[in-house]
Amino acid sequence: MSSDERRAEILLAAHAVFGARGYEGATTDEVARAAGVSQPYVVRLFGTKESLFLAVLHDAVDQLLDGFRAELTSADDERSVQDRMGAAYLELLQVRGLHQTLSHAFLLGGHPVIGPAAREGFVRVWRFLRDDVGFDADTAQAFLAEGMLINTMIGLRLIDEVDADDGIHELFDTCFPTTMRAVQDVAPRSTEPW
């Protein structure tokens, strides 16, 4: 396996670990175990835990924007670009921990290194929605707000309660009217460590 392929595997594992445990709670040893490599190898590739988290954050924003860009050029004329980009956002649930890692990063605004990187990533998304997609400010705000609601629901693992609580079921039906079953298939459960 090439070092680029190994790096991609470590990033994938780091999404899951940071998504589940947050920046403060995760360790490079946990990431290494999840990726099936040694902890010194992770450190050799990424340096510090902070550098690894920054790499994961940049990867998350890149994957998010790549998914959105693909929908801008999609030949699917039956759905609006907003609906297609929303579906792309949900498809990223398959990258375990990506949404939660973004949420963790956004909560670290006061961190001297992660805070500026998180702000830069968030502003990149805003500018993409305004400049590339052409959303007006209200539509961009609503799109971001829905994404943050989805991150919160996934992070809280409300999926565990969707069939037991009518209010939670209604919330999922509202947020995922056509894709709730698909979300249930990929959303993390409280019984899964990450």
C-alpha positions in Angstrom: 0.0 0.0 0.0 1.4 3.4 -0.9 1.9 6.1 1.7 -0.9 8.2 0.1 -3.3 5.2 0.5 -2.2 4.6 4.1 -2.6 8.4 4.8 -6.2 8.2 3.4 -6.9 5.2 5.7 -5.6 7.0 8.7 -7.7 10.1 7.9 -10.8 7.9 7.5 -10.0 6.3 10.9 -9.3 9.7 12.4 -12.7 11.0 11.3 -14.4 8.2 13.2 -12.2 8.6 16.3 -12.4 12.4 16.5 -16.0 12.4 15.6 -16.8 10.1 18.5 -14.4 11.4 21.1 -13.7 15.0 20.1 -10.3 16.6 19.9 -9.6 16.6 23.6 -10.8 13.0 24.2 -9.1 11.3 21.2 -5.6 10.1 21.1 -3.2 9.3 18.2 -3.0 5.8 19.7 -6.8 5.3 19.2 -6.5 6.6 15.7 -3.6 4.2 15.0 -5.5 1.2 16.3 -8.6 2.1 14.3 -6.5 2.4 11.2 -4.5 -0.8 11.9 -1.2 0.9 12.1 1.3 1.8 14.8 1.0 5.1 16.8 4.6 6.1 15.8 3.5 5.7 12.1 0.6 8.1 12.6 3.0 10.6 14.3 5.6 10.2 11.5 2.9 11.0 8.9 1.0 13.7 10.7 3.2 14.9 13.6 1.1 16.0 16.6 -2.5 15.2 17.4 -3.2 18.9 16.6 -1.8 18.5 13.1 -3.7 15.3 12.6 -7.0 17.0 13.7 -6.2 19.9 11.3 -5.7 17.4 8.4 -9.0 15.7 9.3 -10.8 19.1 9.4 -9.4 20.1 6.0 -10.3 16.8 4.6 -13.9 17.1 5.9 -14.3 20.5 4.4 -12.8 19.4 1.1 -15.0 16.3 0.9 -18.1 18.5 1.7 -17.2 21.0 -1.0 -16.3 18.3 -3.5 -19.7 16.7 -2.9 -21.5 20.0 -3.4 -19.5 20.9 -6.5 -20.4 17.5 -8.1 -24.1 18.4 -7.6 -23.6 21.8 -9.3 -22.7 20.0 -12.5 -25.2 17.1 -12.1 -27.6 16.4 -15.0 -30.4 15.7 -12.5 -32.9 18.3 -13.5 -35.8 16.9 -11.4 -34.4 18.2 -8.1 -33.2 21.6 -7.2 -29.5 22.2 -6.6 -30.3 22.8 -3.0 -32.0 19.4 -2.7 -29.1 17.7 -4.5 -26.5 19.3 -2.3 -28.6 18.3 0.8 -28.5 14.7 -0.5 -24.8 14.9 -1.0 -24.4 16.2 2.6 -26.4 13.2 3.8 -24.3 10.8 1.7 -21.2 11.9 3.6 -22.7 10.1 6.6 -21.0 7.1 5.1 -17.7 8.8 6.2 -18.2 7.8 9.9 -17.5 10.8 12.1 -17.1 13.5 9.4 -20.2 15.5 10.5 -19.3 15.2 14.2 -15.7 16.2 13.5 -16.9 19.3 11.9 -19.1 20.0 14.9 -16.2 19.5 17.3 -14.0 21.8 15.2 -16.7 24.5 15.2 -16.9 24.3 19.0 -13.1 24.9 19.3 -13.3 28.5 18.1 -11.2 29.7 21.0 -8.4 27.2 20.3 -5.4 29.2 19.1 -4.7 26.9 16.1 -7.9 24.9 15.5 -10.2 27.9 15.9 -8.8 29.9 13.0 -8.8 26.7 10.8 -12.4 26.0 11.7 -13.4 29.5 10.9 -11.6 29.4 7.6 -13.4 26.2 6.7 -16.8 27.5 7.7 -16.2 30.7 5.7 -15.1 28.6 2.7 -18.5 26.9 2.8 -20.3 30.2 3.1 -18.5 31.7 0.2 -19.1 28.6 -1.9 -22.8 28.8 -1.2 -22.9 32.5 -2.1 -20.4 32.8 -4.9 -20.3 29.4 -6.6 -23.9 28.2 -6.0 -25.4 31.7 -6.2 -27.6 31.4 -3.1 -28.8 34.7 -1.6 -27.8 35.2 2.0 -31.1 33.9 3.4 -31.0 30.7 1.4 -27.3 30.1 2.3 -28.1 30.7 6.0 -31.1 28.3 5.9 -28.9 25.7 4.2 -26.2 26.0 6.8 -28.7 25.9 9.6 -30.3 22.7 8.3 -26.8 21.2 8.1 -26.0 22.2 11.7 -29.4 20.7 12.8 -28.5 17.4 11.0 -25.0 17.4 12.7 -26.7 17.9 16.1 -29.2 15.1 15.5 -26.4 12.7 14.3 -24.1 13.7 17.2 -26.8 13.2 19.7 -27.5 9.8 18.1 -31.2 10.6 18.1 -31.5 7.8 15.5 -31.6 5.4 18.4 -34.9 6.9 19.5 -36.6 7.5 16.2 -38.9 4.5 16.4 -39.6 4.9 20.2 -40.4 8.6 20.4 -43.1 10.3 18.2 -41.5 13.8 18.5 -38.1 12.5 17.4 -39.7 10.6 14.6 -41.5 13.8 13.5 -38.1 15.6 13.6 -36.5 13.0 11.4 -39.5 12.9 9.0 -39.2 16.7 8.7 -35.4 16.8 8.1 -35.2 13.6 6.0 -38.6 13.3 4.3 -37.4 11.0 1.5 -34.2 9.6 2.9 -35.0 8.6 6.5 -34.4 4.9 5.9 -31.1 5.6 4.3 -30.0 7.8 7.2 -31.0 5.1 9.6 -28.8 2.7 7.7 -25.6 4.8 8.0 -26.1 7.0 11.1 -24.0 6.0 14.1 -25.8 4.3 17.0 -25.1 4.7 20.7 -24.0 1.0 20.8 -21.2 1.8 18.4 -18.0 3.2 19.8 -17.4 5.3 16.7 
